[in-house]
Amino acid sequence: MDEQAGQMGQSAPDVVRIGFLDYTVQRVAGLYAADADGRYARYHGRVHFGEQIIEIERDASPERQWATLWHEITHVLLEQAGIEEQAGQEQIVTVLGYGIPAVLQANPWLGAPTR
């Protein structure tokens, strides 16, 4: 990824406004969660909707942190739209979470309306 992506990852905010809510962005080490079978899996990020907290793996590269933040923002947007978790949703979140920021990065003029 280019230098701009790295700068975005390093300067990721402590709070991000998503819709009408502010989410605190926390950088934490060792994000693990148990699956339905009790096995633990490692994550790059996680969102706590009720607490309005997004956790990002502290030891990830700046580019990975930036991509993970977008991934978690996409989860929040779907939750705010009332779209319940369902099979296949993680694939949609991944496509949008990586795709939208990549398009914005390649086409900076899309980031703000022109007059």
Backbone torsions as a table, in degrees:
resi	resn	phi	psi	omega
1	MET	NA	155.8	-175.5
2	ASP	-79.4	177.3	-176.2
3	GLU	-61.4	-36.3	-179.3
4	GLN	-60.2	-41.2	179.7
5	ALA	-63.3	-41.5	178.2
6	GLY	-63.1	-41.1	178.0
7	GLN	-64.0	-39.2	178.4
8	MET	-62.5	-41.7	180.0
9	GLY	-65.3	-41.9	-178.5
10	GLN	-70.6	-31.0	-176.5
11	SER	-105.0	22.5	178.7
12	ALA	-55.5	138.5	-174.6
13	PRO	-70.4	162.6	174.1
14	ASP	-82.3	-19.4	177.6
15	VAL	-137.4	136.4	176.5
16	VAL	-128.0	131.3	178.1
17	ARG	-87.0	125.1	178.7
18	ILE	-125.9	114.7	-172.6
19	GLY	64.5	-124.0	179.9
20	PHE	-105.2	9.1	-176.8
21	LEU	-115.0	144.9	173.0
22	ASP	-95.7	128.8	176.4
23	TYR	-109.7	130.2	174.8
24	THR	-78.6	133.1	177.8
25	VAL	-101.7	118.3	179.4
26	GLN	-113.8	136.4	174.8
27	ARG	-99.5	117.5	-175.8
28	VAL	-128.5	158.7	178.9
29	ALA	-101.9	142.3	172.7
30	GLY	69.4	62.3	177.4
31	LEU	-82.7	107.7	178.3
32	TYR	-129.8	150.8	174.9
33	ALA	-149.0	147.8	179.0
34	ALA	-82.9	140.5	174.9
35	ASP	-88.3	-175.1	-177.4
36	ALA	-60.5	-25.9	-179.6
37	ASP	-92.4	3.8	179.4
38	GLY	83.4	5.9	176.5
39	ARG	-85.7	145.5	-178.9
40	TYR	-95.1	139.5	177.3
41	ALA	-125.8	147.6	178.7
42	ARG	-90.8	142.9	179.5
43	TYR	-124.0	154.9	173.5
44	HIS	-87.8	-23.1	-179.7
45	GLY	-162.2	167.6	-179.1
46	ARG	-158.1	148.3	177.9
47	VAL	-119.8	138.8	174.4
48	HIS	-113.1	101.0	-172.8
49	PHE	-62.9	-49.0	-176.5
50	GLY	-62.4	-36.6	-179.1
51	GLU	-88.6	-9.3	-177.4
52	GLN	55.9	53.9	179.5
53	ILE	-127.8	134.1	170.8
54	ILE	-112.9	124.3	176.7
55	GLU	-102.5	135.2	179.3
56	ILE	-124.5	137.6	178.3
57	GLU	-60.4	116.9	-176.1
58	ARG	-62.8	-35.0	-174.4
59	ASP	-86.8	1.1	178.0
60	ALA	-73.7	158.4	177.4
61	SER	-64.4	158.9	177.0
62	PRO	-56.0	-39.1	179.3
63	GLU	-64.6	-41.7	179.1
64	ARG	-66.5	-40.0	177.7
65	GLN	-61.4	-42.6	180.0
66	TRP	-63.6	-47.4	179.5
67	ALA	-64.1	-39.9	179.9
68	THR	-66.6	-39.4	177.1
69	LEU	-59.4	-44.8	177.2
70	TRP	-62.1	-39.9	178.8
71	HIS	-60.0	-47.3	-179.2
72	GLU	-69.0	-35.6	175.0
73	ILE	-59.7	-40.0	179.0
74	THR	-63.5	-40.3	175.1
75	HIS	-57.9	-44.9	-178.9
76	VAL	-63.6	-43.0	179.6
77	LEU	-59.7	-42.6	178.2
78	LEU	-65.6	-40.1	178.5
79	GLU	-64.4	-41.7	179.1
80	GLN	-65.6	-28.3	178.4
81	ALA	-81.6	-2.0	179.1
82	GLY	81.1	17.0	179.4
83	ILE	-87.0	113.3	-176.8
84	GLU	-71.5	152.1	174.0
85	GLU	-59.0	134.4	-179.9
86	GLN	-151.1	166.6	179.4
87	ALA	-57.5	135.8	178.0
88	GLY	86.2	-8.8	-177.3
89	GLN	-65.6	-34.8	-179.3
90	GLU	-60.9	-35.7	176.7
91	GLN	-64.5	-41.4	178.9
92	ILE	-64.0	-45.2	179.4
93	VAL	-61.0	-41.3	179.8
94	THR	-64.7	-44.9	179.0
95	VAL	-60.3	-48.7	-178.9
96	LEU	-71.5	-40.2	-177.9
97	GLY	-65.3	-30.8	174.8
98	TYR	-93.0	-37.6	-172.9
99	GLY	-69.5	-48.3	-177.0
100	ILE	-62.4	-50.1	179.1
101	PRO	-63.9	-31.9	177.8
102	ALA	-65.6	-41.2	177.5
103	VAL	-65.3	-43.6	178.9
104	LEU	-63.5	-38.3	179.6
105	GLN	-67.6	-40.6	-179.5
106	ALA	-75.1	-22.3	-176.7
107	ASN	-133.1	73.1	-174.3
108	PRO	-55.6	-26.8	-179.5
109	TRP	-63.8	-17.7	177.9
110	LEU	-77.0	-13.5	-175.8
111	GLY	-72.1	-21.6	-178.8
112	ALA	-146.8	145.4	177.7
113	PRO	-68.3	149.2	176.7
114	THR	-97.0	157.4	-179.3
115	ARG	-101.9	NA	NA
